[in-house]
Amino acid sequence: MKKYLLLFIIAVFVMSCSKKVEVKGKITGGSPLERIEFIEASGVATLPLANIGVKNDGTFEGNFEAPKSGMYVISYGGKQNLVYLKAGQALNISGNGQTFPSEYVITGDAKKNNDFFTAAQKYLTNYAQNVNMNELMTKDEPTFIKGIQKVEADINKNIDENVKKFNPDNEVVNWKKNDIASTLLSIMSQYDLSHKQMGNPSFKVSKAFTDYENKLQANKDEMVKDNPAYRSYLLSKMSPDFQKYAEAKSKGKTDVTTSELFNQFLKDKKDVSQITKDYLLAFVMAQSDIHPNTPEKTSEKIKKIIDEDIKDATIKADLKKIQFAINGFKIGDVAPEGALAKQDGKAYKLSENKGKPYMLAFYASWNPYIGEATVPVLKEVANFYKSKMNFVFVNVDDTKDQFVKTSNSLLKGITGVNVYADGGLNSDIAKKYGVYGFKLPCFIIIDKDGKIASKPFFNLGDPELVTVLDKQTGLSAPKVDPNIQLQQGMGVDPSAQQQAPQPANSQPVPTK
């Protein structure tokens, strides 16, 4: 009996510690060319945790490891919304292809929390139509504070009513209240700034004003962890001082980065907690110095700051992950192998190309633009360089059947080896090379010794890519129009993935 009791306890413990979220549902009228993605809304590295395909009948299913319980961005067809998810639960979500995920229905484990969240959002939309915020911003300070306090009281009253109605978990209620507080703080910051800009630069708010600000951010460490809107508020408050600091410290220098300056600026802020410094610095680095065109020298500077000055282990790991996803390997690193297979099922190794440089191209047939935008240019590139280099096309479709069905027709007439990465975007090689849906198609050049010779490229007309190809082959390509921009698989530029997802109501309450 004790043995079975022990097994039961172990099973319960494993379930309670599981971070996996199981997702399934149906989108009526959904397109198999569109993908569903989930991104942690409060994270600093806003990389997709899951990229799920929709079948011809609109059904879909998948799973992902949730870093924590909290708000997640769900993206489909270029539209986004928020859902609250608890690690270890099942999400059953459905909707119409025309309105999903702006509108959705949730059943199962996640229902009560998201019913609460949806009701709160609906109230905010209706409430905003009856608040003239522009008029309130012109009032004297006591009237303004009184007005903001009424807004807070009205919204929190509705939240409390919805708590009684839906019985949500405390975590989602606290998140919603902190989110409202972040929005109100942003409005107060705008009030302060607008009065300084109205011909009175010496304008200072009263003690009553700052006391109310402090009341709204009583849970500041919790807010900075969970609410990107609060981070934006803190940055806006620091902005004037940082601008003066940056101008003084960067004078006469041409190679100093925004991240370096902000890092030094934060070190002098003794009243700011370390966790807040980590989140704000991570936000600034992602916005200013981690993007596809970051020079290698700058990337190395960013790596050093991450290693030495970011103290939180999760933030450090997330920043390294997004930097790798955007900027790729260091030039000269050995190109890693991955589990690849040809159409006949035989294994394929990248090392088979040793002795000759090659282009490693990742693609998926569900990318709606690959046939019309990528393939014609890729055919020209391959035809020009094929005498001096190889081409390896790695398919990351969801199944091998999809790969077999589409690869022959999609890449017909292009010289190269066409192979499949088992598991698609969840495959071993996709993870090793930091391949995500927003990066497809992407191209990496490997030299004759099997070492990385370029960063990831998303545009075959990029002059830098042409320079690398010429250097590796000894050929000299004709000039290509650098304005040729290849569409990304999810219709998103890789640099846009750095943006911290903003909650639906993170902006000030709209005016009438």
C-alpha positions in Angstrom: 0.0 0.0 0.0 2.8 2.4 0.9 4.4 1.7 -2.5 1.3 2.7 -4.4 0.8 5.8 -2.1 4.4 6.8 -2.9 3.8 6.4 -6.6 0.7 8.5 -6.4 2.5 11.3 -4.5 5.3 11.2 -7.1 2.8 11.5 -9.9 1.0 14.4 -8.3 4.3 16.1 -7.7 5.4 15.7 -11.3 2.1 17.1 -12.6 2.2 20.0 -10.2 5.7 20.9 -11.4 5.0 20.6 -15.1 5.4 23.8 -17.1 3.9 22.4 -20.2 0.7 24.0 -21.6 -1.4 21.7 -23.9 -3.2 23.7 -26.6 -6.0 22.6 -28.9 -8.9 24.1 -30.6 -10.6 25.1 -33.9 -10.7 28.2 -36.0 -13.7 28.1 -38.3 -12.5 29.3 -41.7 -8.9 29.2 -40.6 -6.1 29.0 -43.2 -3.4 26.3 -43.2 -1.0 29.1 -44.3 -1.5 30.9 -41.0 0.2 29.9 -37.8 -0.7 30.3 -34.1 2.1 31.6 -31.9 2.3 32.1 -28.2 4.7 34.6 -26.6 5.2 35.3 -22.9 3.8 38.8 -22.4 6.0 39.7 -19.4 9.3 38.4 -20.8 12.3 40.4 -22.0 13.0 38.0 -24.9 9.8 38.0 -26.8 10.5 34.9 -28.9 7.7 32.5 -29.8 7.3 29.6 -27.4 5.1 27.8 -29.9 4.4 27.9 -33.6 1.3 25.8 -34.3 -0.1 25.0 -37.7 -3.8 25.0 -38.6 -5.2 22.0 -40.5 -7.5 22.2 -43.5 -10.5 21.7 -41.2 -9.4 24.5 -38.9 -8.3 22.3 -36.0 -5.0 22.7 -34.3 -3.1 21.2 -31.4 0.3 21.6 -29.8 2.1 22.3 -26.6 4.9 24.4 -25.2 6.9 24.9 -22.0 5.4 27.9 -20.1 8.1 29.8 -18.2 5.5 30.7 -15.6 1.9 31.3 -14.9 0.8 34.7 -16.4 -0.2 36.6 -19.5 0.7 35.3 -22.9 0.3 36.9 -26.3 -1.5 34.8 -28.8 -0.9 35.7 -32.4 -2.8 34.5 -35.6 -3.1 36.1 -39.0 -1.3 39.3 -38.0 -3.6 39.9 -35.0 -2.8 39.6 -31.4 -4.6 39.3 -28.0 -3.8 38.2 -24.5 -4.7 35.0 -22.7 -3.9 34.1 -19.1 -2.3 30.7 -18.8 -1.1 28.6 -15.9 1.8 26.3 -16.3 0.6 22.7 -16.4 -2.9 23.3 -17.7 -4.8 22.7 -20.9 -6.0 25.5 -23.2 -9.0 24.8 -25.3 -9.6 27.8 -27.5 -11.7 28.4 -30.6 -13.0 31.2 -32.8 -13.7 32.5 -36.3 -10.9 33.0 -38.8 -12.2 36.6 -39.5 -12.0 37.7 -35.8 -9.6 35.3 -34.1 -7.8 36.0 -31.8 -9.4 39.4 -31.2 -12.4 37.4 -30.2 -12.2 33.8 -28.8 -14.0 31.2 -26.7 -12.1 29.3 -24.1 -13.2 26.1 -22.3 -11.5 23.8 -19.9 -8.8 24.6 -17.4 -8.2 28.2 -18.5 -11.9 29.3 -18.7 -12.5 31.1 -15.4 -9.4 33.2 -15.5 -9.9 34.3 -19.1 -13.6 34.9 -18.6 -12.6 37.3 -15.8 -10.0 38.9 -18.0 -12.3 39.3 -21.0 -15.1 40.8 -18.8 -12.6 43.3 -17.3 -11.4 44.2 -20.8 -14.9 44.7 -22.1 -15.7 47.0 -19.1 -12.6 49.1 -19.8 -13.6 49.5 -23.5 -17.0 50.8 -22.5 -15.7 52.9 -19.6 -13.2 54.6 -21.9 -15.9 55.9 -24.1 -17.3 58.0 -21.2 -14.0 59.5 -20.0 -12.6 62.6 -21.6 -9.0 62.2 -20.6 -7.8 65.2 -22.7 -10.1 67.5 -20.8 -8.9 66.0 -17.5 -5.3 66.6 -18.5 -6.0 70.4 -18.7 -7.3 70.7 -15.2 -5.5 72.0 -12.2 -3.6 69.3 -10.2 -6.1 68.7 -7.4 -8.9 68.2 -9.9 -6.7 66.0 -12.0 -5.7 63.7 -9.1 -9.4 63.5 -8.0 -10.4 62.5 -11.5 -7.7 59.8 -11.7 -8.6 58.4 -8.3 -12.2 58.1 -9.5 -11.1 56.2 -12.6 -9.1 53.8 -10.4 -12.0 53.3 -8.0 -14.5 52.7 -10.8 -12.3 50.1 -12.5 -11.3 48.3 -9.3 -14.9 48.2 -8.3 -15.7 46.4 -11.5 -12.7 44.0 -11.0 -14.0 43.1 -7.6 -17.5 42.4 -9.1 -16.0 40.2 -11.7 -14.0 38.3 -9.0 -17.2 37.4 -7.3 -18.8 36.4 -10.7 -15.9 34.3 -12.1 -13.8 33.2 -9.1 -10.5 33.7 -10.9 -7.1 32.9 -9.4 -5.5 35.7 -7.3 -2.6 35.9 -9.7 -4.7 37.1 -12.6 -6.6 39.6 -10.4 -3.3 41.0 -9.1 -2.0 41.3 -12.7 -5.1 43.2 -13.8 -4.9 45.6 -10.9 -1.2 46.2 -11.5 -1.8 46.7 -15.1 -4.4 49.4 -14.3 -2.0 51.0 -11.9 0.7 51.1 -14.7 -1.7 52.8 -17.1 -2.7 55.4 -14.5 1.0 56.0 -13.7 1.6 56.6 -17.4 -1.2 59.1 -17.6 0.2 60.9 -14.5 3.6 61.0 -16.1 2.1 62.6 -19.2 0.3 65.2 -17.1 3.6 66.2 -15.5 5.4 66.3 -18.8 2.7 68.3 -20.6 2.7 71.0 -18.0 6.5 71.4 -18.2 6.1 71.7 -22.0 3.5 74.4 -21.7 6.0 77.1 -21.1 6.8 76.2 -17.5 9.9 74.0 -17.5 10.3 74.5 -13.7 6.8 73.0 -13.0 6.9 70.5 -10.2 4.1 68.3 -9.0 2.9 68.4 -5.4 3.6 66.0 -2.5 0.0 64.8 -2.9 0.8 63.9 -6.6 3.9 61.9 -5.7 2.2 60.2 -2.7 -0.5 58.9 -5.1 2.2 57.8 -7.6 3.9 55.9 -4.8 0.6 54.3 -3.7 0.0 53.1 -7.2 3.4 51.4 -7.4 3.5 49.9 -3.9 4.2 46.5 -5.6 6.9 47.9 -7.8 9.1 44.8 -7.9 6.1 42.6 -8.8 5.0 45.1 -11.4 8.4 45.4 -13.1 8.5 41.6 -13.4 5.0 41.2 -14.8 3.9 44.4 -16.6 5.8 45.8 -19.6 3.6 48.9 -19.3 5.2 49.6 -15.9 8.7 49.3 -17.4 7.7 51.8 -20.1 6.5 54.2 -17.3 9.8 53.9 -15.4 11.8 54.5 -18.6 9.7 57.6 -19.4 10.4 59.0 -15.9 14.1 58.4 -16.3 14.3 59.7 -19.9 15.0 63.4 -19.3 17.9 62.6 -16.9 19.3 59.9 -19.1 19.3 62.2 -22.1 21.4 64.7 -20.3 23.7 61.9 -19.0 24.1 60.4 -22.5 24.9 63.7 -24.1 27.6 64.4 -21.6 29.2 60.9 -21.6 29.0 60.4 -25.4 30.5 63.7 -26.4 33.3 63.2 -28.8 32.8 59.4 -29.0 31.5 57.6 -32.1 31.4 54.0 -31.0 29.5 54.1 -27.7 26.2 52.3 -27.6 22.9 53.2 -26.0 23.1 50.0 -23.9 26.6 50.9 -22.5 25.4 54.4 -21.6 22.2 53.2 -20.0 24.0 50.5 -18.1 26.4 53.1 -16.6 23.5 55.4 -15.9 21.7 52.7 -13.9 24.7 51.9 -11.8 24.4 55.4 -10.2 20.8 54.8 -9.3 21.1 53.6 -5.7 17.3 53.9 -5.1 16.5 51.5 -8.0 16.3 47.7 -7.1 18.6 45.3 -9.0 15.7 43.4 -10.5 14.3 46.7 -11.9 17.7 47.6 -13.3 17.9 44.2 -15.0 14.5 44.5 -16.6 15.0 48.1 -17.8 18.5 47.4 -19.1 17.2 44.3 -20.9 14.4 46.4 -22.4 16.8 49.0 -23.7 19.2 46.5 -25.1 16.5 44.7 -27.0 15.1 48.0 -28.4 18.4 49.7 -29.3 21.3 47.2 -29.9 19.9 43.8 -30.7 18.6 43.8 -34.3 19.6 42.1 -37.6 22.0 44.9 -38.6 23.9 45.0 -35.3 27.7 45.1 -36.1 29.7 42.2 -34.6 31.7 44.5 -32.5 28.5 45.9 -30.9 27.2 42.3 -30.4 30.3 41.5 -28.4 29.8 44.5 -26.2 26.2 43.5 -25.5 27.3 40.0 -24.6 29.7 41.4 -22.1 27.1 43.5 -20.5 24.7 40.6 -20.3 27.4 38.4 -18.7 28.7 40.9 -16.2 25.8 43.3 -15.3 22.6 41.4 -15.7 22.2 39.6 -12.3 18.9 37.7 -12.7 19.5 34.3 -14.2 16.3 34.1 -16.2 16.7 37.6 -17.7 20.3 36.7 -18.6 19.3 33.5 -20.3 16.5 35.1 -22.2 18.7 38.0 -23.5 21.3 35.5 -24.7 18.6 33.6 -26.5 17.1 36.6 -28.3 20.6 37.9 -29.2 21.5 34.5 -30.7 18.1 34.3 -32.5 18.7 37.7 -34.1 22.5 37.8 -34.6 23.4 34.2 -34.9 26.7 32.5 -34.3 30.0 34.2 -33.9 31.9 34.2 -37.2 34.4 31.3 -37.1 32.3 29.0 -34.8 32.0 25.4 -36.0 28.6 24.9 -37.7 26.7 22.3 -35.6 25.3 19.2 -37.1 21.6 18.3 -36.8 19.3 15.4 -37.5 18.4 15.7 -41.2 16.9 13.3 -43.7 16.5 13.2 -47.4 13.2 12.2 -49.0 14.2 8.6 -49.2 14.7 8.6 -45.5 18.5 8.4 -45.6 20.3 10.5 -43.0 22.2 13.6 -44.2 25.1 15.3 -42.5 26.2 18.9 -43.1 29.8 17.7 -42.9 29.3 16.1 -46.3 30.0 19.6 -47.6 33.4 19.9 -46.0 36.0 21.1 -48.5 33.4 23.4 -50.2 31.5 26.4 -48.9 27.7 26.1 -48.8 24.6 28.1 -48.1 22.3 26.7 -45.4 18.7 27.8 -46.2 15.8 27.2 -43.8 12.3 27.4 -45.2 8.8 26.1 -44.7 6.1 25.5 -47.3 3.5 27.3 -45.2 5.4 30.6 -45.7 2.9 32.2 -48.1 5.5 34.3 -49.9 8.3 31.8 -50.4 7.1 30.6 -53.8 6.5 34.1 -55.3 9.2 36.1 -53.6 12.1 33.9 -52.5 12.3 31.1 -55.0 12.9 33.2 -58.1 15.8 35.1 -56.5 17.2 32.0 -54.9 17.2 30.3 -58.3 19.4 33.1 -59.7 21.7 33.0 -56.7 22.2 29.2 -56.9 22.7 29.3 -60.7 25.4 31.9 -60.4 27.4 30.4 -57.5 26.7 26.6 -57.9 30.1 25.9 -59.5 31.9 27.1 -56.4 29.6 26.3 -53.5 26.8 23.9 -52.4 23.3 24.7 -51.3 21.5 22.8 -48.6 17.7 23.5 -48.2 16.4 22.6 -44.8 12.6 22.2 -44.6 11.0 22.8 -41.3 7.4 21.9 -42.1 5.4 20.2 -39.3 5.6 16.7 -40.8 7.7 14.8 -43.3 4.6 14.2 -45.5 4.3 18.0 -45.9 8.0 18.1 -46.8 7.7 15.4 -49.4 4.5 16.8 -50.8 5.8 20.4 -51.3 9.6 20.4 -51.6 9.8 19.0 -55.1 7.5 21.5 -56.6 8.6 24.4 -54.5 12.3 24.1 -55.2 12.0 22.6 -58.7 15.0 23.5 -60.9 17.2 24.8 -58.1 20.5 23.0 -57.6 21.1 21.7 -54.1 20.3 19.1 -51.5 16.7 19.2 -50.1 16.4 17.7 -46.6 13.9 17.6 -43.7 14.4 18.6 -40.1 12.3 16.1 -38.1 10.0 18.0 -35.9 10.0 21.2 -37.9 10.5 24.3 -35.8 10.8 22.0 -32.8 13.6 20.1 -34.4 17.1 19.7 -33.0 18.7 21.7 -35.8 16.1 24.5 -35.7 16.9 25.0 -32.0 20.7 24.8 -32.6 20.5 27.5 -35.3 17.9 29.6 -33.5 15.3 29.3 -36.2 11.8 30.7 -35.6 8.8 31.3 -37.8 9.5 35.0 -38.1 13.0 34.2 -39.5 11.8 32.1 -42.4 13.3 31.9 -44.9 16.8 32.6 -43.6 20.2 32.0 -45.1 23.5 31.2 -43.4 26.9 30.8 -45.2 29.3 28.1 -44.0 32.9 28.1 -45.2 34.8 25.2 -46.7 36.1 24.2 -43.3 32.6 23.8 -41.9 32.7 27.1 -39.9 30.2 29.9 -39.7 31.0 32.6 -42.3 28.0 34.9 -41.9 25.2 36.1 -39.7 21.7 35.0 -40.6 20.3 36.8 -43.7 16.6 37.3 -44.5 17.1 39.2 -47.8 18.9 37.7 -50.7 19.5 41.2 -52.1 21.4 42.3 -49.0 24.8 43.7 -50.2 26.5 42.2 -47.2 25.3 38.7 -48.2 26.6 39.2 -51.7 30.0 40.3 -50.3 30.2 37.1 -48.2 29.2 34.9 -51.2 31.8 36.5 -53.4 34.5 36.1 -50.7 33.7 32.4 -50.2 33.6 31.6 -53.9 36.0 33.9 -55.5 33.3 35.0 -57.9 32.0 38.5 -58.4 28.2 38.7 -58.6 26.4 41.3 -60.6 24.8 44.1 -58.6 21.5 43.2 -57.0 18.8 45.7 -56.0 19.3 46.0 -52.2 15.6 47.1 -51.9 14.4 43.6 -52.7 12.9 42.6 -49.3 11.8 39.0 -48.9 8.6 38.6 -46.8 8.9 36.8 -43.5 6.9 33.7 -42.8 4.7 35.4 -40.2 4.7 38.8 -41.9 7.0 40.1 -39.1 10.4 41.6 -39.4 12.8 39.8 -37.0 13.7 43.1 -35.3 10.1 43.6 -34.4 10.2 40.5 -32.2 12.2 42.5 -29.8 9.2 44.6 -28.9 7.8 43.9 -25.5 4.2 42.9 -26.0 1.9 45.6 -24.6 -1.2 44.6 -22.8 -4.4 45.6 -24.6 -5.1 48.4 -22.2 -1.5 49.5 -21.5 -2.1 52.8 -23.2 -3.9 55.7 -21.5 -7.7 55.4 -21.4 -9.0 56.8 -24.7 -10.8 60.0 -24.9 -14.4 60.5 -26.1 
